Amino acid sequence: MARRKITEPIKLDAEGLPELTPQQAEFVRHVLAGKTAADAYRAAYSTENMKPNSIWVEASKTLNHPNIALWLSAARQACLGTHVVTLSAHQQQLERLREIAVKTGNVGAAVQAELARGKVAGHHIERIMEIPAEPADTLRTIAQHQPELAAQLAAQAGIPWTADEGVTKH
């Protein structure tokens, strides 16, 4: 399931960015609108005579073209468009961050990225266990503030109780 973040359009300063062909610009526009690379490729290029596998390959090449990658990066840094975060893309990003951390010698960040990947994949599940207190301990705590209530609860639970001694031991 993809999550979408819709942002307000901001004018992108194209100064310093390479020129794009009309098809490349259309491809970038569709990717920023939240389409998959293959769908953006279909919208920007003539694909009537192409097989689906060919479209996917070309879409991947187009997405990774240096000029297009620069435009997409600049647009995302400017918070343009609709960003689609998929599970797969999220995992790939975490893997990329882990690799950067390893290359730069930041083992702590690499471990954190790997833990996050494990959590996303469902391999690490945080569990909180509540260990119930002994009923007698709970009644003693209640009795410190409300002795009558403690006596009532003890009677309802069938726990022997004396007002001056608290809970009696079995």
DSSP file (Angstrom, degrees, kcal/mol; ACC not computed):
  #  RESIDUE AA STRUCTURE BP1 BP2  ACC     N-H-->O    O-->H-N    N-H-->O    O-->H-N    TCO  KAPPA ALPHA  PHI   PSI    X-CA   Y-CA   Z-CA
    1    1 A M              0   0    0      0, 0.0     2,-0.3     0, 0.0    86,-0.1   0.000 360.0 360.0 360.0 130.8    0.0    0.0    0.0
    2    2 A A        -     0   0    0     84,-0.1     2,-0.4    85,-0.0    84,-0.2  -0.657 360.0-144.8 -93.5 146.3    1.5    3.4   -1.0
    3    3 A R  E     -A   85   0A   0     82,-1.5    82,-2.0    -2,-0.3     2,-0.4  -0.905  15.5-151.4-106.7 139.3    1.3    6.5    1.2
    4    4 A R  E     -A   84   0A   0     -2,-0.4     2,-0.6    80,-0.2    80,-0.2  -0.918  10.7-165.7-116.4 137.0    0.9    9.8   -0.6
    5    5 A K  E     -A   83   0A   0     78,-1.5    78,-1.6    -2,-0.4     2,-0.6  -0.962  11.8-158.8-118.0 112.2    2.1   13.1    0.6
    6    6 A I  E     -A   82   0A   0     -2,-0.6     2,-0.3    76,-0.2    76,-0.2  -0.807  15.1-172.6 -94.7 126.3    0.5   15.9   -1.4
    7    7 A T        -     0   0    0     74,-0.8    74,-0.2    -2,-0.6     3,-0.0  -0.777  30.5 -97.3-117.6 160.0    2.5   19.1   -1.2
    8    8 A E        -     0   0    0     -2,-0.3     2,-0.1     1,-0.1    -1,-0.0  -0.549  49.5-104.4 -72.0 137.0    1.9   22.6   -2.4
    9    9 A P        -     0   0    0      0, 0.0     2,-0.4     0, 0.0    71,-0.1  -0.417  38.3-168.3 -65.5 136.2    3.6   23.3   -5.7
   10   10 A I        -     0   0    0     -2,-0.1     2,-0.3    65,-0.1    68,-0.1  -0.965  31.2-104.3-122.7 141.4    6.7   25.4   -5.4
   11   11 A K        -     0   0    0     -2,-0.4     2,-0.5     1,-0.1    69,-0.0  -0.510  36.4-137.5 -68.4 125.0    8.4   27.0   -8.4
   12   12 A L        -     0   0    0     -2,-0.3     2,-0.9     1,-0.0    63,-0.1  -0.726   8.0-133.3 -86.8 125.7   11.5   25.0   -9.1
   13   13 A D        -     0   0    0     -2,-0.5    -1,-0.0     1,-0.2    -2,-0.0  -0.706  20.5-171.0 -79.1 108.7   14.6   27.0   -9.9
   14   14 A A    >   +     0   0    0     -2,-0.9     3,-2.2     2,-0.1    -1,-0.2   0.450  41.7 125.6 -83.4   0.0   15.9   25.2  -13.0
   15   15 A E  T 3  S+     0   0    0      1,-0.3    -2,-0.1    -3,-0.0     0, 0.0  -0.401  79.3  15.6 -62.8 129.2   19.1   27.1  -13.0
   16   16 A G  T 3  S+     0   0    0      1,-0.3    -1,-0.3    -2,-0.2    -2,-0.1   0.295 100.4 115.4  90.9 -10.5   22.0   24.7  -13.0
   17   17 A L  S <  S-     0   0    0     -3,-2.2    -1,-0.3     1,-0.1     3,-0.1  -0.693  71.9-107.2 -91.2 146.5   19.9   21.8  -14.0
   18   18 A P        -     0   0    0      0, 0.0     2,-0.1     0, 0.0    -1,-0.1  -0.304  38.3 -99.5 -69.1 155.3   20.5   20.1  -17.4
   19   19 A E        -     0   0    0      1,-0.0     2,-0.3     6,-0.0    48,-0.0  -0.473  37.3-149.3 -73.3 146.7   18.0   20.6  -20.2
   20   20 A L        -     0   0    0     -2,-0.1    -1,-0.0    -3,-0.1    -3,-0.0  -0.857  15.5-115.4-114.3 151.2   15.5   17.8  -20.8
   21   21 A T     >  -     0   0    0     -2,-0.3     4,-2.7     1,-0.1     5,-0.2  -0.382  40.0-102.9 -70.9 163.2   13.8   16.7  -24.0
   22   22 A P  H  > S+     0   0    0      0, 0.0     4,-2.1     0, 0.0     5,-0.1   0.893 124.7  49.8 -56.6 -39.0   10.0   17.2  -24.0
   23   23 A Q  H  > S+     0   0    0      2,-0.2     4,-2.5     1,-0.2     5,-0.1   0.908 110.6  49.1 -67.1 -40.8    9.6   13.4  -23.4
   24   24 A Q  H  > S+     0   0    0      2,-0.2     4,-2.6     1,-0.2    -1,-0.2   0.916 110.9  50.1 -64.0 -41.9   12.0   13.5  -20.5
   25   25 A A  H  X S+     0   0    0     -4,-2.7     4,-2.3     2,-0.2    -1,-0.2   0.899 111.7  48.6 -62.6 -40.1   10.2   16.5  -19.0
   26   26 A E  H  X S+     0   0    0     -4,-2.1     4,-2.2    -5,-0.2    -2,-0.2   0.907 110.1  52.0 -65.5 -41.6    6.9   14.8  -19.3
   27   27 A F  H  X S+     0   0    0     -4,-2.5     4,-2.4     1,-0.2    -2,-0.2   0.936 110.6  48.0 -58.8 -48.1    8.3   11.6  -17.7
   28   28 A V  H  X S+     0   0    0     -4,-2.6     4,-2.6     1,-0.2     5,-0.2   0.912 109.7  53.3 -59.8 -43.9    9.6   13.7  -14.7
   29   29 A R  H  X S+     0   0    0     -4,-2.3     4,-1.0     1,-0.2    -1,-0.2   0.904 111.1  45.7 -59.9 -42.3    6.2   15.4  -14.4
   30   30 A H  H  <>S+     0   0    0     -4,-2.2     5,-2.2     2,-0.2     4,-0.3   0.877 111.2  51.6 -71.3 -37.9    4.4   12.1  -14.2
   31   31 A V  H ><5S+     0   0    0     -4,-2.4     3,-1.6     1,-0.2    -2,-0.2   0.930 110.4  49.4 -62.9 -43.5    6.8   10.6  -11.8
   32   32 A L  H 3<5S+     0   0    0     -4,-2.6    50,-3.9     1,-0.3    -1,-0.2   0.748 103.5  61.2 -67.8 -21.9    6.4   13.6   -9.5
   33   33 A A  T 3<5S-     0   0    0     -4,-1.0    -1,-0.3    48,-0.2    -2,-0.2   0.514 127.5 -98.3 -81.3  -3.9    2.6   13.2   -9.8
   34   34 A G  T < 5S+     0   0    0     -3,-1.6    -3,-0.2     1,-0.3    -2,-0.1   0.491  75.6 140.6 104.8   3.5    3.0    9.8   -8.2
   35   35 A K      < -     0   0    0     -5,-2.2    -1,-0.3     1,-0.1    49,-0.1  -0.427  56.4-105.7 -76.8 155.1    3.0    7.5  -11.2
   36   36 A T     >  -     0   0    0      1,-0.1     4,-2.7    -2,-0.1     5,-0.2  -0.307  35.0-105.7 -68.5 164.3    5.3    4.4  -11.4
   37   37 A A  H  > S+     0   0    0      1,-0.2     4,-2.3     2,-0.2     5,-0.1   0.900 122.3  50.4 -60.0 -40.7    8.2    4.7  -13.7
   38   38 A A  H  > S+     0   0    0      2,-0.2     4,-2.4     1,-0.2    -1,-0.2   0.917 112.2  46.0 -65.1 -43.2    6.6    2.4  -16.2
   39   39 A D  H  > S+     0   0    0      2,-0.2     4,-2.0     1,-0.2    -2,-0.2   0.894 112.9  50.2 -66.9 -38.5    3.3    4.4  -16.1
   40   40 A A  H  X S+     0   0    0     -4,-2.7     4,-1.7     2,-0.2    -2,-0.2   0.890 110.5  50.6 -64.7 -38.5    5.3    7.6  -16.5
   41   41 A Y  H  X S+     0   0    0     -4,-2.3     4,-2.6    -5,-0.2    -2,-0.2   0.925 109.3  50.3 -64.9 -44.4    7.2    6.1  -19.4
   42   42 A R  H  < S+     0   0    0     -4,-2.4     5,-0.3     1,-0.2    -1,-0.2   0.871 112.5  47.9 -60.1 -37.1    3.9    5.1  -21.1
   43   43 A A  H  < S+     0   0    0     -4,-2.0    -1,-0.2     1,-0.2    -2,-0.2   0.799 119.6  37.2 -74.3 -28.8    2.5    8.6  -20.7
   44   44 A A  H  < S+     0   0    0     -4,-1.7     2,-0.3    -5,-0.1    -2,-0.2   0.739 116.8  42.9 -97.4 -25.6    5.7   10.3  -22.0
   45   45 A Y  S  < S-     0   0    0     -4,-2.6     2,-0.7    -5,-0.2     0, 0.0  -0.780  87.5 -98.4-123.1 163.0    6.8    8.0  -24.8
   46   46 A S        +     0   0    0     -2,-0.3     3,-0.1     1,-0.1    -3,-0.1  -0.725  48.8 158.3 -80.6 114.7    5.3    6.1  -27.7
   47   47 A T    >   +     0   0    0     -2,-0.7     3,-2.0    -5,-0.3    -1,-0.1   0.237  31.4 114.0-124.3  12.4    5.0    2.5  -26.3
   48   48 A E  T 3  S+     0   0    0      1,-0.3    -1,-0.1    -6,-0.1    -2,-0.0   0.856  86.1  40.2 -55.9 -37.2    2.3    1.0  -28.6
   49   49 A N  T 3  S+     0   0    0     -3,-0.1     2,-0.3     2,-0.1    -1,-0.3   0.201  98.3 101.3 -97.9  15.8    4.7   -1.5  -30.2
   50   50 A M    <   -     0   0    0     -3,-2.0    -3,-0.1     2,-0.0     3,-0.0  -0.780  68.5-127.4-105.1 145.7    6.6   -2.3  -27.0
   51   51 A K     >  -     0   0    0     -2,-0.3     4,-2.2     1,-0.1     3,-0.3  -0.533  31.5-109.6 -80.6 154.8    6.3   -5.4  -24.8
   52   52 A P  H  > S+     0   0    0      0, 0.0     4,-2.4     0, 0.0     5,-0.2   0.890 119.2  53.1 -53.7 -42.3    5.7   -4.8  -21.0
   53   53 A N  H  > S+     0   0    0      1,-0.2     4,-2.3     2,-0.2     5,-0.2   0.898 108.4  50.1 -61.6 -39.2    9.2   -6.1  -20.2
   54   54 A S  H  > S+     0   0    0     -3,-0.3     4,-2.8     2,-0.2     5,-0.2   0.897 109.3  51.6 -65.2 -39.9   10.7   -3.6  -22.6
   55   55 A I  H  X S+     0   0    0     -4,-2.2     4,-2.9     1,-0.2    -2,-0.2   0.925 110.1  49.1 -62.5 -43.9    8.7   -0.8  -21.1
   56   56 A W  H  X S+     0   0    0     -4,-2.4     4,-2.3     2,-0.2    -2,-0.2   0.910 112.4  47.8 -62.9 -42.1    9.9   -1.7  -17.6
   57   57 A V  H  X S+     0   0    0     -4,-2.3     4,-2.4     2,-0.2    -2,-0.2   0.949 115.3  44.3 -63.7 -48.5   13.5   -1.8  -18.8
   58   58 A E  H  X S+     0   0    0     -4,-2.8     4,-2.8     1,-0.2    -2,-0.2   0.877 112.0  53.2 -65.1 -37.4   13.3    1.5  -20.6
   59   59 A A  H  X S+     0   0    0     -4,-2.9     4,-2.7    -5,-0.2    -1,-0.2   0.912 110.0  48.3 -62.9 -41.7   11.4    3.1  -17.7
   60   60 A S  H  X S+     0   0    0     -4,-2.3     4,-1.8     2,-0.2    -2,-0.2   0.923 112.6  47.9 -64.2 -44.4   14.1    2.0  -15.3
   61   61 A K  H  < S+     0   0    0     -4,-2.4     4,-0.4     1,-0.2    -2,-0.2   0.918 113.8  48.0 -61.2 -43.1   16.9    3.3  -17.6
   62   62 A T  H >< S+     0   0    0     -4,-2.8     3,-1.1     1,-0.2    -2,-0.2   0.913 109.4  52.1 -65.0 -43.1   15.0    6.6  -18.0
   63   63 A L  H 3< S+     0   0    0     -4,-2.7    -1,-0.2     1,-0.3    -2,-0.2   0.847 114.6  43.5 -61.4 -33.6   14.4    6.9  -14.2
   64   64 A N  T 3< S+     0   0    0     -4,-1.8    -1,-0.3    -5,-0.2    -2,-0.2   0.382  81.3 124.9 -95.6   3.4   18.2    6.4  -13.7
   65   65 A H    <>  -     0   0    0     -3,-1.1     4,-3.1    -4,-0.4     5,-0.3  -0.437  69.2-125.1 -60.8 134.0   19.3    8.7  -16.5
   66   66 A P  H  > S+     0   0    0      0, 0.0     4,-2.1     0, 0.0     5,-0.2   0.876 107.4  48.0 -53.3 -43.5   21.6   11.3  -14.9
   67   67 A N  H  > S+     0   0    0      2,-0.2     4,-2.0     1,-0.2     5,-0.1   0.916 115.4  44.2 -65.2 -41.9   19.7   14.4  -16.2
   68   68 A I  H  > S+     0   0    0      2,-0.2     4,-2.9     1,-0.2     5,-0.2   0.904 111.1  53.9 -69.3 -41.2   16.3   13.0  -15.0
   69   69 A A  H  X S+     0   0    0     -4,-3.1     4,-2.4     1,-0.2    -1,-0.2   0.894 108.9  50.0 -59.8 -39.7   17.8   11.9  -11.7
   70   70 A L  H  X S+     0   0    0     -4,-2.1     4,-2.6    -5,-0.3    -1,-0.2   0.921 111.8  47.4 -64.5 -43.9   19.0   15.4  -11.1
   71   71 A W  H  X S+     0   0    0     -4,-2.0     4,-2.7     2,-0.2    -2,-0.2   0.926 113.4  47.5 -63.7 -45.0   15.6   16.9  -11.9
   72   72 A L  H  X S+     0   0    0     -4,-2.9     4,-2.6     2,-0.2     5,-0.2   0.914 112.8  49.3 -63.4 -42.0   13.8   14.5   -9.7
   73   73 A S  H  X S+     0   0    0     -4,-2.4     4,-2.5    -5,-0.2    -2,-0.2   0.936 112.8  46.9 -62.2 -46.3   16.2   15.1   -6.8
   74   74 A A  H  X S+     0   0    0     -4,-2.6     4,-1.7     1,-0.2    -2,-0.2   0.912 113.1  49.4 -62.5 -42.0   15.9   18.8   -7.2
   75   75 A A  H  <>S+     0   0    0     -4,-2.7     5,-2.8     1,-0.2    -1,-0.2   0.912 112.1  47.4 -65.1 -41.8   12.1   18.6   -7.3
   76   76 A R  H ><5S+     0   0    0     -4,-2.6     3,-1.3     1,-0.2    -1,-0.2   0.884 109.5  53.0 -68.4 -37.0   11.9   16.4   -4.3
   77   77 A Q  H 3<5S+     0   0    0     -4,-2.5    -1,-0.2     1,-0.3    -2,-0.2   0.839 109.9  49.0 -65.2 -30.6   14.3   18.7   -2.4
   78   78 A A  T 3<5S-     0   0    0     -4,-1.7    -1,-0.3    -5,-0.2    -2,-0.2   0.400 117.4-119.7 -85.6   3.1   12.0   21.5   -3.2
   79   79 A C  T < 5 +     0   0    0     -3,-1.3     2,-0.3     1,-0.2    -3,-0.2   0.877  56.7 160.0  60.6  41.3    9.0   19.4   -2.1
   80   80 A L      < +     0   0    0     -5,-2.8    -1,-0.2   -71,-0.1   -72,-0.1  -0.654  39.0   0.5 -90.2 150.0    7.3   19.4   -5.4
   81   81 A G  S    S-     0   0    0     -2,-0.3   -74,-0.8   -74,-0.2     2,-0.5  -0.095  96.7 -48.1  80.4-171.7    4.8   16.9   -6.5
   82   82 A T  E     -A    6   0A   0    -50,-3.9     2,-0.5   -76,-0.2   -76,-0.2  -0.911  50.9-148.3-105.0 125.5    3.2   13.9   -4.9
   83   83 A H  E     -A    5   0A   0    -78,-1.6   -78,-1.5    -2,-0.5     2,-0.6  -0.840   6.5-159.1 -99.1 127.8    5.6   11.5   -3.2
   84   84 A V  E     -A    4   0A   0     -2,-0.5     2,-0.7   -80,-0.2   -80,-0.2  -0.924   3.4-165.1-107.0 121.4    4.6    7.9   -3.2
   85   85 A V  E     -A    3   0A   0    -82,-2.0   -82,-1.5    -2,-0.6     2,-0.2  -0.915  11.1-176.5-108.9 111.1    6.4    5.8   -0.6
   86   86 A T     >  -     0   0    0     -2,-0.7     4,-2.6   -84,-0.2     5,-0.2  -0.649  38.3-113.4-100.7 162.6    6.0    2.1   -1.2
   87   87 A L  H  > S+     0   0    0     -2,-0.2     4,-2.5     1,-0.2     5,-0.2   0.930 118.1  49.0 -58.1 -46.5    7.3   -0.6    1.0
   88   88 A S  H  > S+     0   0    0      1,-0.2     4,-2.5     2,-0.2    -1,-0.2   0.924 112.4  46.5 -61.6 -46.5    9.8   -1.7   -1.6
   89   89 A A  H  > S+     0   0    0      1,-0.2     4,-2.4     2,-0.2    -1,-0.2   0.889 111.8  52.3 -64.4 -38.6   11.1    1.8   -2.1
   90   90 A H  H  X S+     0   0    0     -4,-2.6     4,-2.3     2,-0.2    -2,-0.2   0.924 110.7  47.0 -63.0 -44.5   11.3    2.4    1.6
   91   91 A Q  H  X S+     0   0    0     -4,-2.5     4,-2.3     1,-0.2    -2,-0.2   0.899 111.8  50.8 -64.7 -40.4   13.4   -0.8    2.0
   92   92 A Q  H  X S+     0   0    0     -4,-2.5     4,-2.5     2,-0.2    -2,-0.2   0.899 109.7  50.5 -63.9 -40.0   15.6    0.2   -0.8
   93   93 A Q  H  X S+     0   0    0     -4,-2.4     4,-2.6     2,-0.2    -2,-0.2   0.918 110.4  49.1 -64.7 -42.8   16.2    3.6    0.7
   94   94 A L  H  X S+     0   0    0     -4,-2.3     4,-2.3     2,-0.2    -1,-0.2   0.895 111.3  50.1 -63.3 -38.9   17.1    2.1    4.0
   95   95 A E  H  X S+     0   0    0     -4,-2.3     4,-2.3     2,-0.2    -2,-0.2   0.915 110.5  50.0 -64.4 -42.3   19.5   -0.3    2.3
   96   96 A R  H  X S+     0   0    0     -4,-2.5     4,-2.2     1,-0.2    -2,-0.2   0.916 111.1  48.8 -61.5 -43.7   21.1    2.6    0.5
   97   97 A L  H  X S+     0   0    0     -4,-2.6     4,-2.4     1,-0.2    -1,-0.2   0.882 109.3  52.9 -64.6 -37.9   21.5    4.5    3.7
   98   98 A R  H  X S+     0   0    0     -4,-2.3     4,-2.5     2,-0.2    -1,-0.2   0.925 109.1  49.4 -61.7 -44.2   23.0    1.5    5.4
   99   99 A E  H  X S+     0   0    0     -4,-2.3     4,-2.6     2,-0.2    -2,-0.2   0.898 110.8  49.5 -63.8 -40.9   25.6    1.2    2.6
  100  100 A I  H  X S+     0   0    0     -4,-2.2     4,-2.0     2,-0.2     6,-0.2   0.925 111.3  49.9 -62.0 -43.9   26.5    4.9    2.8
  101  101 A A  H  <>S+     0   0    0     -4,-2.4     5,-2.5     1,-0.2     4,-0.3   0.898 111.3  48.4 -63.0 -40.7   26.9    4.5    6.6
  102  102 A V  H ><5S+     0   0    0     -4,-2.5     3,-1.3     1,-0.2    -1,-0.2   0.933 111.1  50.4 -64.5 -45.7   29.1    1.4    6.2
  103  103 A K  H 3<5S+     0   0    0     -4,-2.6    -1,-0.2     1,-0.3    -2,-0.2   0.837 112.7  46.5 -62.4 -33.5   31.3    3.2    3.5
  104  104 A T  T 3<5S-     0   0    0     -4,-2.0    -1,-0.3    -5,-0.2    -2,-0.2   0.421 116.2-114.1 -90.6   2.4   31.7    6.2    5.8
  105  105 A G  T < 5S+     0   0    0     -3,-1.3     2,-1.5    -4,-0.3    -3,-0.2   0.627  70.3 139.9  79.0  12.8   32.5    4.1    8.8
  106  106 A N     >< +     0   0    0     -5,-2.5     4,-2.0    -6,-0.2    -1,-0.2  -0.638  19.4 169.7 -91.5  81.2   29.4    5.0   10.7
  107  107 A V  H  > S+     0   0    0     -2,-1.5     4,-2.6     1,-0.2    -1,-0.2   0.863  72.1  57.3 -63.5 -37.9   28.6    1.6   12.1
  108  108 A G  H  > S+     0   0    0      1,-0.2     4,-2.2     2,-0.2    -1,-0.2   0.923 109.0  45.0 -60.0 -45.3   26.0    2.9   14.5
  109  109 A A  H  > S+     0   0    0      2,-0.2     4,-2.4     1,-0.2    -1,-0.2   0.870 112.0  53.4 -66.8 -35.9   24.0    4.5   11.7
  110  110 A A  H  X S+     0   0    0     -4,-2.0     4,-2.2     2,-0.2    -2,-0.2   0.915 109.4  48.0 -64.2 -42.6   24.4    1.3    9.6
  111  111 A V  H  X S+     0   0    0     -4,-2.6     4,-2.7     2,-0.2    -2,-0.2   0.917 111.6  50.3 -64.1 -43.1   23.0   -0.8   12.5
  112  112 A Q  H  X S+     0   0    0     -4,-2.2     4,-2.4     1,-0.2    -2,-0.2   0.905 110.8  49.0 -62.9 -41.3   20.1    1.5   12.9
  113  113 A A  H  X S+     0   0    0     -4,-2.4     4,-2.2     2,-0.2    -1,-0.2   0.902 112.4  48.3 -64.5 -40.0   19.3    1.4    9.2
  114  114 A E  H  X S+     0   0    0     -4,-2.2     4,-2.3     2,-0.2    -2,-0.2   0.897 110.8  50.4 -68.9 -39.4   19.5   -2.4    9.2
  115  115 A L  H  X S+     0   0    0     -4,-2.7     4,-2.3     2,-0.2    -2,-0.2   0.916 110.1  50.6 -61.8 -42.2   17.2   -2.6   12.3
  116  116 A A  H  X S+     0   0    0     -4,-2.4     4,-2.6     1,-0.2    -2,-0.2   0.899 108.9  51.6 -63.1 -39.7   14.7   -0.3   10.5
  117  117 A R  H  X S+     0   0    0     -4,-2.2     4,-2.2     1,-0.2    -1,-0.2   0.915 110.0  50.0 -61.3 -42.0   14.8   -2.5    7.4
  118  118 A G  H  X>S+     0   0    0     -4,-2.3     5,-2.9     2,-0.2     6,-1.1   0.888 110.8  48.6 -63.9 -39.7   14.1   -5.5    9.7
  119  119 A K  H ><5S+     0   0    0     -4,-2.3     3,-0.9     4,-0.2    -2,-0.2   0.926 111.0  49.9 -66.0 -44.1   11.2   -3.8   11.3
  120  120 A V  H 3<5S+     0   0    0     -4,-2.6    -2,-0.2     1,-0.3    -1,-0.2   0.886 111.7  48.9 -61.2 -38.5    9.7   -2.8    8.0
  121  121 A A  H 3<5S-     0   0    0     -4,-2.2    -1,-0.3    -5,-0.2    -2,-0.2   0.572 118.4-113.5 -79.0  -8.3   10.0   -6.3    6.7
  122  122 A G  T <<5S+     0   0    0     -3,-0.9    -3,-0.2    -4,-0.6    -2,-0.1   0.617  85.6 116.6  87.9  12.9    8.4   -7.6    9.9
  123  123 A H  S   <S+     0   0    0     -5,-2.9     2,-0.6    -6,-0.2    -4,-0.2   0.761  72.0  49.7 -84.7 -25.7   11.5   -9.4   11.3
  124  124 A H        -     0   0    0     -6,-1.1     2,-0.5    -9,-0.1    -2,-0.2  -0.959  68.5-179.5-116.9 119.2   11.8   -7.3   14.4
  125  125 A I        -     0   0    0     -2,-0.6     2,-0.5    -3,-0.1    -6,-0.0  -0.972  21.9-138.4-121.1 124.8    8.7   -6.8   16.4
  126  126 A E        -     0   0    0     -2,-0.5     2,-0.4    -7,-0.0    -2,-0.0  -0.685  25.5-170.3 -81.4 128.1    8.7   -4.7   19.5
  127  127 A R        -     0   0    0     -2,-0.5     2,-0.6     2,-0.0    -2,-0.0  -0.952  15.2-157.6-122.7 139.5    6.7   -6.3   22.3
  128  128 A I        -     0   0    0     -2,-0.4     2,-0.5     2,-0.0    -2,-0.0  -0.968  12.8-160.6-114.2 120.4    5.6   -4.9   25.6
  129  129 A M        -     0   0    0     -2,-0.6     2,-0.6     2,-0.0    -2,-0.0  -0.880   5.5-152.0-103.8 127.9    4.8   -7.5   28.2
  130  130 A E        -     0   0    0     -2,-0.5    -2,-0.0     2,-0.0     0, 0.0  -0.868   7.3-157.2 -95.3 123.3    2.8   -6.6   31.2
  131  131 A I        -     0   0    0     -2,-0.6     2,-0.0     0, 0.0    -2,-0.0  -0.886  20.4-129.9-100.8 113.8    3.6   -8.7   34.1
  132  132 A P        -     0   0    0      0, 0.0     2,-0.1     0, 0.0    -2,-0.0  -0.348  20.2-122.3 -66.2 140.7    0.7   -8.7   36.5
  133  133 A A        -     0   0    0      1,-0.1     3,-0.0     2,-0.1     0, 0.0  -0.376  38.0 -87.4 -73.2 158.2    1.4   -7.9   40.0
  134  134 A E     >  -     0   0    0      1,-0.1     4,-2.2    -2,-0.1     3,-0.4  -0.460  36.6-124.9 -62.4 137.2    0.5  -10.3   42.7
  135  135 A P  H  > S+     0   0    0      0, 0.0     4,-2.6     0, 0.0     5,-0.2   0.871 111.0  55.2 -55.1 -37.2   -3.1   -9.6   43.8
  136  136 A A  H  > S+     0   0    0      1,-0.2     4,-2.2     2,-0.2    31,-0.2   0.900 107.3  49.2 -64.8 -39.3   -1.9   -9.3   47.4
  137  137 A D  H  > S+     0   0    0     -3,-0.4     4,-2.1     2,-0.2    -1,-0.2   0.911 111.0  50.1 -64.7 -41.8    0.6   -6.6   46.5
  138  138 A T  H  X S+     0   0    0     -4,-2.2     4,-2.4     1,-0.2    -2,-0.2   0.917 110.7  49.6 -62.6 -43.3   -2.0   -4.7   44.5
  139  139 A L  H  X S+     0   0    0     -4,-2.6     4,-2.8     1,-0.2    -1,-0.2   0.890 108.6  52.7 -64.2 -38.8   -4.4   -4.9   47.5
  140  140 A R  H  X S+     0   0    0     -4,-2.2     4,-1.2     2,-0.2    -1,-0.2   0.912 109.9  48.8 -62.0 -41.5   -1.7   -3.6   49.9
  141  141 A T  H  X S+     0   0    0     -4,-2.1     4,-0.6     1,-0.2     3,-0.4   0.926 113.8  45.7 -64.0 -44.6   -1.1   -0.6   47.5
  142  142 A I  H >X S+     0   0    0     -4,-2.4     4,-3.4     1,-0.2     3,-1.3   0.899 107.6  58.9 -63.8 -40.1   -4.8    0.1   47.3
  143  143 A A  H 3< S+     0   0    0     -4,-2.8    -1,-0.2     1,-0.3    -2,-0.2   0.772  93.4  66.4 -63.4 -27.0   -5.1   -0.3   51.1
  144  144 A Q  H 3< S+     0   0    0     -4,-1.2    -1,-0.3    -3,-0.4    -2,-0.2   0.826 120.2  19.7 -62.6 -30.2   -2.6    2.5   51.7
  145  145 A H  H << S+     0   0    0     -3,-1.3    -2,-0.2    -4,-0.6    -1,-0.2   0.745 141.1  20.2-109.9 -34.3   -5.0    5.0   50.2
  146  146 A Q     X  +     0   0    0     -4,-3.4     4,-2.1    -5,-0.2     3,-0.2  -0.669  59.4 174.5-140.8  82.0   -8.4    3.4   50.4
  147  147 A P  H  > S+     0   0    0      0, 0.0     4,-2.1     0, 0.0     5,-0.2   0.844  81.6  55.1 -59.9 -34.8   -8.6    0.6   53.0
  148  148 A E  H  > S+     0   0    0      1,-0.2     4,-2.3     2,-0.2     5,-0.2   0.918 107.8  48.3 -66.1 -41.6  -12.3    0.0   52.5
  149  149 A L  H  > S+     0   0    0     -3,-0.2     4,-2.8     1,-0.2     5,-0.2   0.912 109.6  52.9 -63.8 -42.1  -11.9   -0.5   48.8
  150  150 A A  H  X S+     0   0    0     -4,-2.1     4,-2.4     1,-0.2    -1,-0.2   0.907 109.3  49.5 -59.9 -41.8   -9.1   -2.9   49.4
  151  151 A A  H  X S+     0   0    0     -4,-2.1     4,-2.2     2,-0.2    -1,-0.2   0.904 111.4  49.1 -64.6 -41.3  -11.3   -4.9   51.7
  152  152 A Q  H  X S+     0   0    0     -4,-2.3     4,-2.4     2,-0.2    -2,-0.2   0.928 112.5  47.0 -63.8 -44.8  -14.2   -5.0   49.2
  153  153 A L  H  X S+     0   0    0     -4,-2.8     4,-2.2     1,-0.2    -2,-0.2   0.898 111.2  51.9 -64.4 -39.7  -11.9   -6.1   46.4
  154  154 A A  H  X>S+     0   0    0     -4,-2.4     5,-2.9    -5,-0.2     4,-0.8   0.913 110.6  48.5 -62.4 -42.0  -10.4   -8.8   48.6
  155  155 A A  H ><5S+     0   0    0     -4,-2.2     3,-0.6     1,-0.2    -2,-0.2   0.913 111.4  49.4 -65.0 -42.9  -13.8  -10.1   49.5
  156  156 A Q  H 3<5S+     0   0    0     -4,-2.4    -1,-0.2     1,-0.2    -2,-0.2   0.863 115.2  44.2 -63.8 -35.8  -14.9  -10.1   45.8
  157  157 A A  H 3<5S-     0   0    0     -4,-2.2    -1,-0.2    -5,-0.2    -2,-0.2   0.529 112.7-118.2 -87.7  -5.9  -11.8  -12.0   44.8
  158  158 A G  T <<5 +     0   0    0     -4,-0.8    -3,-0.2    -3,-0.6    -4,-0.1   0.803  62.6 148.2  73.9  29.1  -12.0  -14.4   47.8
  159  159 A I      < -     0   0    0     -5,-2.9    -1,-0.3    -6,-0.2    -2,-0.1  -0.865  54.2-115.1 -98.9 123.8   -8.7  -13.3   49.2
  160  160 A P        +     0   0    0      0, 0.0     8,-1.4     0, 0.0     2,-0.4  -0.332  44.8 178.1 -57.8 133.6   -8.5  -13.5   53.0
  161  161 A W  E     -B  167   0B   0      6,-0.2     2,-0.4   -10,-0.0     6,-0.2  -0.996  21.6-172.7-145.5 132.2   -8.1   -9.9   54.3
  162  162 A T  E  >  -B  166   0B   0      4,-2.6     4,-2.4    -2,-0.4     3,-0.1  -0.987  26.9-133.5-123.7 141.0   -7.9   -8.3   57.7
  163  163 A A  T  4 S+     0   0    0     -2,-0.4    -1,-0.1     1,-0.2     4,-0.1   0.859 103.9  41.4 -60.8 -39.3   -7.9   -4.5   58.1
  164  164 A D  T  4 S+     0   0    0      1,-0.2    -1,-0.2     2,-0.1    -3,-0.0   0.776 124.6  34.2 -83.8 -25.1   -5.0   -4.3   60.5
  165  165 A E  T  4 S-     0   0    0      1,-0.3     2,-0.3    -3,-0.1    -2,-0.2   0.601  94.6-143.5-102.9 -12.7   -2.7   -6.9   58.8
  166  166 A G  E  <  +B  162   0B   0     -4,-2.4    -4,-2.6   -23,-0.0     2,-0.4  -0.672  67.3   3.4  81.7-142.0   -3.6   -6.3   55.2
  167  167 A V  E    S-B  161   0B   0     -2,-0.3     2,-0.2    -6,-0.2    -6,-0.2  -0.642  76.7-135.6 -82.9 130.8   -3.7   -9.5   53.1
  168  168 A T        -     0   0    0     -8,-1.4     2,-0.3    -2,-0.4    -1,-0.0  -0.581  20.5-116.9 -84.6 150.0   -3.1  -12.7   55.0
  169  169 A K              0   0    0     -2,-0.2    -1,-0.1     1,-0.1     0, 0.0  -0.620 360.0 360.0 -87.8 146.2   -0.7  -15.3   53.5
  170  170 A H              0   0    0     -2,-0.3    -1,-0.1   -10,-0.0    -2,-0.0   0.450 360.0 360.0 -78.4 360.0   -2.0  -18.7   52.6
